[in-house]
């Protein structure tokens, strides 16, 4: 029997607890019995590492391993928040670059524009690595 999914949209919150415009969609399993178990062998160090990572992400060991295996990577709330913050920084840098492009050409302005473009490239690289 296939499990039923209920899709819930919940607004993410900034650290200041103001609602964001971005929504996070996640699924909630309903009436799905997980009655099959799989046994794996780990060293004590591997077990501790998995327990630590699942604790950091606020998930049970089972759900952390299941998500990691099925989705390829488990994304914590901290990662989602960091991606949001990086996108805000990227948008601000784009606004600065657009404003500088409207000013008369000057060596300092051109140097600043090059630095802004470098920062924007760095933010995009970090974003790609997180996703």
Residue pairs with C-beta under 8 A, 6 or more apart in sequence:
3 29
3 30
3 31
3 32
4 29
4 30
4 31
4 32
5 27
5 28
5 29
5 30
6 27
6 28
6 30
7 25
7 26
7 27
8 25
8 26
8 27
8 28
9 23
9 24
9 25
10 23
10 24
10 26
11 19
11 20
11 22
11 23
11 24
12 20
12 22
12 23
12 24
12 80
12 81
12 84
13 19
13 20
14 20
14 81
14 84
15 81
20 84
22 84
24 80
42 50
50 61
50 64
50 65
51 61
53 64
54 60
54 61
54 63
54 64
54 65
56 76
57 64
57 74
57 76
57 77
58 76
58 77
59 67
59 74
64 74
67 74
68 74
79 130
82 130
83 127
83 130
83 131
86 123
86 126
86 127
86 130
87 127
89 123
90 120
90 123
90 124
90 127
93 116
93 119
93 120
93 123
94 120
96 116
97 113
97 116
97 117
97 120
100 109
100 112
100 113
100 116
101 113
103 109
